[in-house]
Amino acid sequence: MRVLVVDDDRGVAETVRRMLLAEAWVVDVVHDGITGLERATTDRFDVVVLDIMMPGLNGYEVVRRMRSVGNWTPVLMLTAKDGEYDQADALDFGADDYLTKPFSFVVFVARLRALARRGAPERPSILHAGSLTLDPSAHVVRRADVEVSLTPREFGMLEFLMRHKGEVVTKAEILDSVWDINYRGDENVVEVYVSYLRRRIDTPFGCKAIETVRGVGYRLATDGGG
């Protein structure tokens, strides 16, 4: 497996490199966001490991630009920033996983393996459900020709629902995908955000896109609810 590590902390980058070499992986290391973006978009990697705070371009911008040009290589953010909004931003910008420093190498390797197994399937540039559209790279949602303003969390939830339109998804699945695996709060927060989304994408337009499937979860109508 070939991994690109982008981290301006040379000590951390070298430690990660040695650990992964011991696993018989091929590891490339760079120390700034501009070079990292160039390597990630011109060479083939199974996984990219990104720090957030770096010279040139920060990790958020690197992953955002990767996704904007259709590069879907799995990305794991490895950073000292451990706030829940930092984690949410990383996922909203297109990262696939998030791990904070200091970290367990066993867990780190397991997560990289999981991302590599998942691979980088091509994702549609714009998601559609009837008159509802979502552009992941531009971070824009529209109902017909009207742009709808969403918070990062609302956007992440709607993107997940649209990628699974017509399917019933549980609260646990939404939490795992939108809040990430480290969230330990009440799963009823999903109900709160479903309510927020309905007020944004449905109520003003007389639509009913998000259906509640009692006792199971939620489903986004394939026609966008009208």
Buried (B, 14 or more C-beta within 10 A) or exposed (E): BEBBBBBBBEEBBEEBBEBBEEEEBEBBBBBBBBBBBEBBBEEEBBBBBBBBBBEBBBBBBBBBBBBBEEBBBBBBBBBEBEEEEBBBBBBBBBBBBBBBEEBEBEEBBEBBBBBBEEEBEEEEEEBEBBBBBBBBBEBBBBBEEEEBEBBBBBBBBBBBBBBBBEEBBBBEBBBEBBBBEEBEEEEEBBEEBBEBBBEBBBEEBEBEBBEEEEEEBBBBBEBBBB
